Amino acid sequence: MRAVVLNGERDVSVQEVPDAGVPGPDGLLLRVERTAICGSDLHLYHGPMTIPGVHLGHEFVGTVEDVGRSVTSVAKGDRVIVSGVIGCGHCPNCRSGDVVTCQNAGLKVFGTSLELHGGQAEAVGVPAADACVVRIPEGITTEQAVLLTDILPTGYLGAQRAEITPGDVVVVIGMGPVGVFALQCAQFYGPSRILAVDRVPDRLTRAEQLGAEPIDATDGNAVAKIYEATSGHGADAVIEAVGADQTLTDAILCAAPGATISVIGVNLNMAFPFPVPVALMKRLTFRVTIAAIPTTWPALFPLVASGKLHPEDVFTHRLGLSEAAEGYRIFDAREDGVLKVLLDPSS
């Protein structure tokens, strides 16, 4: 079978690899119908998390080809969504959907290790199926389903954990796909204004079309512009969807006293200089989230099926799996107005 393999920094290729199989009695074999490139994949693509030989991808949906003997929630032939983050599948937390707080093996992310290959491939083995797999509900398209594997749940939780109350001023930093979903979900909580921060003109335009006020961070003065736009008040809630040191610092600095900061961007800097005195004097609440994806499905499925959310609008590029290397290059370079790349393993 074919899979997208990470060879080294900024080096991916589509290769013939051994066929995937059912990874134990609690697992299943999935024939992948669609998969996507996520901003988190770029952490492996750039380094220092580069692991040569990994089959990339944690956003994928498809049809069940075979199941282990202990799987009860789905059967061969079912079209399913797979959570990009999984746990052991058996502890009480995993069974409740909170795979991030798994009491046994701890959380794992598809496509980030040699032990759990990802779904940018023609097929993939999925362990702990009963705790991380669900049939695609009626009224949800394949493209919408792909986005329910990770980034829509992440954006939703980013807004939920920001503790937005009606009338609040909300700042969303980063208008990539996750930031777009955080913005849309924040609107459900009744803020008076949402300010959207980014440096890419296309993304600022898109944010404005979604009802936000664009803040151009190209000159490095985003915090000052936020205070100017809010008459010196700052943000009652901040959603940080980038993960860079500077954007995390900006989130703290632009927050109003008593604000909540909800971080859904990925930062891997163990030496990040957290400005504790600022957070102390402002009495800030600071939250960092990896999405327990299955916990969000009961809320998100009806929002998507009813048309309240149209997540598929983030797909700007649709390519065959054979074009994955070019997809990564475009996505990394932010060329051609790219926001999200969808891959089709059938081509």
DRENDO-586766 format. One record per residue (C-alpha): x, y, z; residue in three letters. Coordinates in nm, 2 decimals, padded with zeros to 4 digits. Example, Ala and Ser with C-alpha at 12.3 -4.5 7.8 and 13.67 -1.06 7.14 Angstrom:
! residues 2
((01.23, -00.45, 00.78), 'Ala')
((01.37, -00.11, 00.71), 'Ser')
***
This chain:
! residues 347
((00.00, 00.00, 00.00), 'Met')
((00.10, 00.37, -00.03), 'Arg')
((00.16, 00.60, 00.26), 'Ala')
((00.31, 00.95, 00.31), 'Val')
((00.65, 00.89, 00.48), 'Val')
((00.86, 01.14, 00.66), 'Leu')
((01.22, 01.10, 00.55), 'Asn')
((01.38, 01.40, 00.73), 'Gly')
((01.33, 01.77, 00.78), 'Glu')
((01.10, 01.92, 00.51), 'Arg')
((01.13, 01.59, 00.32), 'Asp')
((00.82, 01.37, 00.27), 'Val')
((00.74, 01.12, 00.00), 'Ser')
((00.47, 00.88, -00.10), 'Val')
((00.62, 00.53, -00.07), 'Gln')
((00.51, 00.16, -00.10), 'Glu')
((00.50, 00.03, 00.25), 'Val')
((00.39, -00.30, 00.41), 'Pro')
((00.01, -00.34, 00.42), 'Asp')
((-00.16, -00.23, 00.74), 'Ala')
((-00.35, -00.48, 00.95), 'Gly')
((-00.57, -00.51, 01.25), 'Val')
((-00.36, -00.41, 01.55), 'Pro')
((-00.49, -00.65, 01.80), 'Gly')
((-00.83, -00.78, 01.92), 'Pro')
((-00.95, -00.42, 02.01), 'Asp')
((-00.85, -00.27, 01.68), 'Gly')
((-00.96, -00.24, 01.32), 'Leu')
((-00.83, -00.20, 00.97), 'Leu')
((-00.95, 00.11, 00.79), 'Leu')
((-00.95, 00.18, 00.42), 'Arg')
((-00.89, 00.55, 00.41), 'Val')
((-01.12, 00.76, 00.19), 'Glu')
((-01.00, 01.11, 00.28), 'Arg')
((-00.72, 01.25, 00.49), 'Thr')
((-00.58, 01.60, 00.55), 'Ala')
((-00.26, 01.78, 00.64), 'Ile')
((-00.27, 01.95, 00.98), 'Cys')
((-00.07, 02.24, 01.11), 'Gly')
((00.05, 01.99, 01.38), 'Ser')
((00.21, 01.78, 01.11), 'Asp')
((00.44, 02.07, 01.03), 'Leu')
((00.60, 02.02, 01.38), 'His')
((00.74, 01.69, 01.25), 'Leu')
((00.80, 01.83, 00.90), 'Tyr')
((01.01, 02.12, 01.04), 'His')
((01.19, 01.94, 01.33), 'Gly')
((01.29, 01.90, 01.61), 'Pro')
((01.02, 01.63, 01.63), 'Met')
((01.13, 01.48, 01.30), 'Thr')
((01.12, 01.10, 01.32), 'Ile')
((01.23, 00.94, 00.99), 'Pro')
((01.01, 00.66, 00.87), 'Gly')
((00.69, 00.77, 01.03), 'Val')
((00.37, 00.75, 00.82), 'His')
((00.22, 01.09, 00.88), 'Leu')
((-00.14, 01.20, 00.94), 'Gly')
((-00.39, 01.20, 01.22), 'His')
((-00.70, 01.34, 01.03), 'Glu')
((-00.86, 01.06, 00.83), 'Phe')
((-01.19, 00.88, 00.77), 'Val')
((-01.28, 00.58, 00.58), 'Gly')
((-01.45, 00.23, 00.56), 'Thr')
((-01.38, -00.05, 00.81), 'Val')
((-01.23, -00.35, 00.63), 'Glu')
((-01.18, -00.58, 00.92), 'Asp')
((-01.22, -00.57, 01.30), 'Val')
((-01.06, -00.75, 01.60), 'Gly')
((-01.27, -01.00, 01.79), 'Arg')
((-01.34, -00.76, 02.09), 'Ser')
((-01.46, -00.46, 01.89), 'Val')
((-01.84, -00.41, 01.94), 'Thr')
((-01.91, -00.04, 01.83), 'Ser')
((-01.85, -00.08, 01.46), 'Val')
((-01.84, -00.35, 01.20), 'Ala')
((-01.69, -00.43, 00.86), 'Lys')
((-01.84, -00.20, 00.60), 'Gly')
((-01.91, 00.09, 00.83), 'Asp')
((-01.79, 00.44, 00.73), 'Arg')
((-01.63, 00.59, 01.03), 'Val')
((-01.46, 00.89, 01.19), 'Ile')
((-01.14, 00.82, 01.39), 'Val')
((-01.02, 01.05, 01.67), 'Ser')
((-00.67, 01.17, 01.59), 'Gly')
((-00.59, 01.14, 01.96), 'Val')
((-00.63, 00.80, 02.14), 'Ile')
((-00.56, 00.64, 02.47), 'Gly')
((-00.56, 00.28, 02.59), 'Cys')
((-00.93, 00.25, 02.51), 'Gly')
((-01.02, 00.05, 02.82), 'His')
((-00.98, 00.27, 03.13), 'Cys')
((-01.28, 00.47, 03.26), 'Pro')
((-01.15, 00.80, 03.12), 'Asn')
((-01.11, 00.65, 02.77), 'Cys')
((-01.45, 00.49, 02.78), 'Arg')
((-01.60, 00.83, 02.87), 'Ser')
((-01.43, 00.98, 02.56), 'Gly')
((-01.16, 01.17, 02.76), 'Asp')
((-00.87, 01.00, 02.59), 'Val')
((-00.63, 01.28, 02.69), 'Val')
((-00.65, 01.17, 03.05), 'Thr')
((-00.60, 00.80, 02.98), 'Cys')
((-00.50, 00.63, 03.31), 'Gln')
((-00.29, 00.36, 03.15), 'Asn')
((-00.09, 00.41, 02.83), 'Ala')
((-00.14, 00.79, 02.82), 'Gly')
((-00.25, 00.97, 02.51), 'Leu')
((-00.11, 00.89, 02.16), 'Lys')
((-00.15, 01.08, 01.84), 'Val')
((-00.16, 00.90, 01.50), 'Phe')
((00.13, 00.97, 01.27), 'Gly')
((00.37, 01.09, 01.53), 'Thr')
((00.57, 00.77, 01.62), 'Ser')
((00.69, 00.45, 01.46), 'Leu')
((00.45, 00.26, 01.69), 'Glu')
((00.14, 00.44, 01.57), 'Leu')
((00.15, 00.52, 01.20), 'His')
((-00.09, 00.77, 01.06), 'Gly')
((-00.36, 00.79, 00.81), 'Gly')
((-00.21, 00.98, 00.52), 'Gln')
((-00.22, 00.64, 00.35), 'Ala')
((-00.44, 00.40, 00.16), 'Glu')
((-00.51, 00.21, 00.48), 'Ala')
((-00.43, 00.23, 00.86), 'Val')
((-00.46, 00.01, 01.16), 'Gly')
((-00.66, 00.17, 01.44), 'Val')
((-00.62, 00.03, 01.80), 'Pro')
((-00.87, 00.09, 02.09), 'Ala')
((-01.15, 00.12, 01.83), 'Ala')
((-01.44, 00.12, 02.07), 'Asp')
((-01.31, 00.43, 02.24), 'Ala')
((-01.20, 00.64, 01.94), 'Cys')
((-01.41, 00.54, 01.64), 'Val')
((-01.77, 00.63, 01.55), 'Val')
((-01.99, 00.59, 01.25), 'Arg')
((-02.03, 00.89, 01.03), 'Ile')
((-02.37, 01.03, 01.12), 'Pro')
((-02.64, 01.09, 00.87), 'Glu')
((-02.62, 01.45, 00.73), 'Gly')
((-02.24, 01.48, 00.76), 'Ile')
((-02.04, 01.46, 00.44), 'Thr')
((-01.70, 01.29, 00.40), 'Thr')
((-01.51, 01.62, 00.40), 'Glu')
((-01.69, 01.74, 00.71), 'Gln')
((-01.61, 01.42, 00.88), 'Ala')
((-01.24, 01.46, 00.82), 'Val')
((-01.25, 01.79, 01.01), 'Leu')
((-01.42, 01.62, 01.31), 'Leu')
((-01.12, 01.40, 01.37), 'Thr')
((-00.92, 01.69, 01.52), 'Asp')
((-00.93, 02.05, 01.43), 'Ile')
((-01.30, 02.13, 01.46), 'Leu')
((-01.30, 01.97, 01.81), 'Pro')
((-00.99, 02.16, 01.89), 'Thr')
((-01.13, 02.50, 01.79), 'Gly')
((-01.46, 02.42, 01.97), 'Tyr')
((-01.27, 02.34, 02.29), 'Leu')
((-01.06, 02.65, 02.25), 'Gly')
((-01.37, 02.86, 02.26), 'Ala')
((-01.54, 02.65, 02.53), 'Gln')
((-01.24, 02.67, 02.76), 'Arg')
((-01.20, 03.05, 02.71), 'Ala')
((-01.51, 03.10, 02.93), 'Glu')
((-01.67, 03.36, 02.70), 'Ile')
((-01.98, 03.53, 02.84), 'Thr')
((-02.23, 03.74, 02.65), 'Pro')
((-02.09, 04.08, 02.57), 'Gly')
((-01.73, 03.99, 02.61), 'Asp')
((-01.45, 04.11, 02.38), 'Val')
((-01.27, 03.81, 02.24), 'Val')
((-00.93, 03.80, 02.07), 'Val')
((-00.84, 03.50, 01.85), 'Val')
((-00.47, 03.48, 01.76), 'Ile')
((-00.40, 03.29, 01.44), 'Gly')
((-00.64, 03.25, 01.16), 'Met')
((-00.53, 02.91, 01.03), 'Gly')
((-00.80, 02.64, 01.02), 'Pro')
((-00.81, 02.59, 01.39), 'Val')
((-00.83, 02.96, 01.46), 'Gly')
((-01.11, 02.99, 01.21), 'Val')
((-01.31, 02.72, 01.39), 'Phe')
((-01.23, 02.88, 01.73), 'Ala')
((-01.37, 03.20, 01.59), 'Leu')
((-01.69, 03.04, 01.46), 'Gln')
((-01.75, 02.85, 01.79), 'Cys')
((-01.68, 03.16, 02.00), 'Ala')
((-01.97, 03.33, 01.82), 'Gln')
((-02.21, 03.08, 01.99), 'Phe')
((-02.13, 03.23, 02.33), 'Tyr')
((-02.25, 03.58, 02.24), 'Gly')
((-01.94, 03.80, 02.25), 'Pro')
((-01.99, 04.17, 02.16), 'Ser')
((-01.68, 04.17, 01.94), 'Arg')
((-01.42, 03.93, 01.81), 'Ile')
((-01.08, 04.06, 01.70), 'Leu')
((-00.88, 03.82, 01.48), 'Ala')
((-00.50, 03.85, 01.47), 'Val')
((-00.28, 03.72, 01.18), 'Asp')
((-00.01, 03.83, 00.94), 'Arg')
((-00.15, 03.67, 00.62), 'Val')
((-00.38, 03.91, 00.42), 'Pro')
((-00.60, 03.62, 00.29), 'Asp')
((-00.66, 03.50, 00.64), 'Arg')
((-00.74, 03.84, 00.77), 'Leu')
((-00.99, 03.89, 00.49), 'Thr')
((-01.15, 03.55, 00.57), 'Arg')
((-01.18, 03.64, 00.93), 'Ala')
((-01.35, 03.97, 00.84), 'Glu')
((-01.60, 03.78, 00.62), 'Gln')
((-01.68, 03.56, 00.93), 'Leu')
((-01.77, 03.87, 01.13), 'Gly')
((-01.44, 03.94, 01.31), 'Ala')
((-01.24, 04.26, 01.32), 'Glu')
((-00.90, 04.20, 01.16), 'Pro')
((-00.58, 04.29, 01.34), 'Ile')
((-00.27, 04.28, 01.12), 'Asp')
((00.03, 04.16, 01.32), 'Ala')
((00.29, 04.20, 01.05), 'Thr')
((00.46, 04.49, 01.22), 'Asp')
((00.48, 04.32, 01.56), 'Gly')
((00.24, 04.56, 01.72), 'Asn')
((-00.07, 04.34, 01.76), 'Ala')
((-00.09, 04.40, 02.14), 'Val')
((-00.09, 04.78, 02.10), 'Ala')
((-00.35, 04.75, 01.82), 'Lys')
((-00.58, 04.54, 02.04), 'Ile')
((-00.56, 04.80, 02.32), 'Tyr')
((-00.63, 05.08, 02.08), 'Glu')
((-00.93, 04.89, 01.93), 'Ala')
((-01.07, 04.83, 02.28), 'Thr')
((-01.01, 05.18, 02.42), 'Ser')
((-00.74, 05.04, 02.65), 'Gly')
((-00.95, 04.76, 02.80), 'His')
((-00.79, 04.45, 02.63), 'Gly')
((-00.96, 04.12, 02.58), 'Ala')
((-01.19, 03.95, 02.82), 'Asp')
((-01.11, 03.62, 02.66), 'Ala')
((-00.81, 03.52, 02.44), 'Val')
((-00.79, 03.21, 02.22), 'Ile')
((-00.43, 03.14, 02.11), 'Glu')
((-00.42, 02.91, 01.80), 'Ala')
((-00.06, 02.94, 01.68), 'Val')
((00.17, 02.82, 01.96), 'Gly')
((00.47, 03.04, 01.89), 'Ala')
((00.65, 03.20, 02.18), 'Asp')
((00.56, 03.55, 02.06), 'Gln')
((00.19, 03.48, 02.01), 'Thr')
((00.17, 03.32, 02.35), 'Leu')
((00.33, 03.62, 02.51), 'Thr')
((00.10, 03.85, 02.31), 'Asp')
((-00.20, 03.65, 02.44), 'Ala')
((-00.10, 03.72, 02.80), 'Ile')
((-00.01, 04.09, 02.73), 'Leu')
((-00.34, 04.17, 02.55), 'Cys')
((-00.56, 04.01, 02.81), 'Ala')
((-00.77, 04.23, 03.04), 'Ala')
((-00.76, 04.19, 03.41), 'Pro')
((-00.95, 03.87, 03.51), 'Gly')
((-00.94, 03.73, 03.16), 'Ala')
((-00.91, 03.37, 03.05), 'Thr')
((-00.65, 03.27, 02.80), 'Ile')
((-00.73, 02.94, 02.61), 'Ser')
((-00.42, 02.80, 02.43), 'Val')
((-00.48, 02.55, 02.15), 'Ile')
((-00.16, 02.62, 01.96), 'Gly')
((00.12, 02.37, 02.00), 'Val')
((00.43, 02.50, 02.17), 'Asn')
((00.72, 02.26, 02.23), 'Leu')
((00.96, 02.51, 02.40), 'Asn')
((01.04, 02.38, 02.75), 'Met')
((01.22, 02.70, 02.82), 'Ala')
((00.93, 02.93, 02.73), 'Phe')
((00.97, 03.25, 02.94), 'Pro')
((00.62, 03.27, 03.09), 'Phe')
((00.56, 03.62, 03.23), 'Pro')
((00.43, 03.52, 03.57), 'Val')
((00.43, 03.87, 03.72), 'Pro')
((00.19, 03.99, 03.44), 'Val')
((-00.04, 03.70, 03.49), 'Ala')
((-00.03, 03.75, 03.87), 'Leu')
((-00.11, 04.12, 03.86), 'Met')
((-00.39, 04.06, 03.61), 'Lys')
((-00.53, 03.76, 03.79), 'Arg')
((-00.54, 03.56, 03.46), 'Leu')
((-00.66, 03.21, 03.40), 'Thr')
((-00.43, 03.03, 03.16), 'Phe')
((-00.55, 02.70, 03.00), 'Arg')
((-00.37, 02.47, 02.75), 'Val')
((-00.57, 02.21, 02.56), 'Thr')
((-00.51, 01.90, 02.37), 'Ile')
((-00.85, 01.80, 02.24), 'Ala')
((-01.02, 01.50, 02.39), 'Ala')
((-01.19, 01.46, 02.06), 'Ile')
((-01.47, 01.21, 02.13), 'Pro')
((-01.60, 01.43, 02.41), 'Thr')
((-01.69, 01.70, 02.15), 'Thr')
((-01.88, 01.48, 01.91), 'Trp')
((-02.22, 01.49, 02.08), 'Pro')
((-02.22, 01.87, 02.05), 'Ala')
((-02.05, 01.91, 01.71), 'Leu')
((-02.24, 01.64, 01.51), 'Phe')
((-02.58, 01.82, 01.53), 'Pro')
((-02.42, 02.16, 01.47), 'Leu')
((-02.26, 02.03, 01.15), 'Val')
((-02.55, 01.82, 01.03), 'Ala')
((-02.80, 02.11, 01.08), 'Ser')
((-02.58, 02.36, 00.89), 'Gly')
((-02.49, 02.57, 01.19), 'Lys')
((-02.12, 02.50, 01.11), 'Leu')
((-01.98, 02.45, 00.76), 'His')
((-01.63, 02.32, 00.84), 'Pro')
((-01.55, 02.20, 00.49), 'Glu')
((-01.52, 02.57, 00.38), 'Asp')
((-01.16, 02.56, 00.51), 'Val')
((-01.05, 02.32, 00.24), 'Phe')
((-00.87, 02.54, -00.02), 'Thr')
((-00.67, 02.26, -00.19), 'His')
((-00.78, 01.91, -00.29), 'Arg')
((-00.50, 01.68, -00.41), 'Leu')
((-00.43, 01.31, -00.47), 'Gly')
((-00.22, 01.12, -00.21), 'Leu')
((00.05, 01.10, -00.48), 'Ser')
((00.08, 01.48, -00.46), 'Glu')
((00.13, 01.49, -00.08), 'Ala')
((00.48, 01.63, -00.10), 'Ala')
((00.36, 01.93, -00.30), 'Glu')
((00.07, 01.97, -00.06), 'Gly')
((00.31, 01.99, 00.23), 'Tyr')
((00.53, 02.24, 00.05), 'Arg')
((00.24, 02.47, -00.03), 'Ile')
((00.09, 02.44, 00.32), 'Phe')
((00.42, 02.52, 00.48), 'Asp')
((00.49, 02.81, 00.25), 'Ala')
((00.13, 02.94, 00.28), 'Arg')
((00.12, 02.98, -00.10), 'Glu')
((-00.17, 03.03, -00.32), 'Asp')
((-00.41, 03.13, -00.04), 'Gly')
((-00.38, 02.79, 00.12), 'Val')
((-00.57, 02.72, 00.44), 'Leu')
((-00.63, 02.35, 00.45), 'Lys')
((-00.51, 02.06, 00.22), 'Val')
((-00.73, 01.75, 00.16), 'Leu')
((-00.58, 01.43, 00.02), 'Leu')
((-00.75, 01.16, -00.17), 'Asp')
((-00.58, 00.82, -00.13), 'Pro')
((-00.75, 00.68, -00.45), 'Ser')
((-00.52, 00.90, -00.67), 'Ser')
***
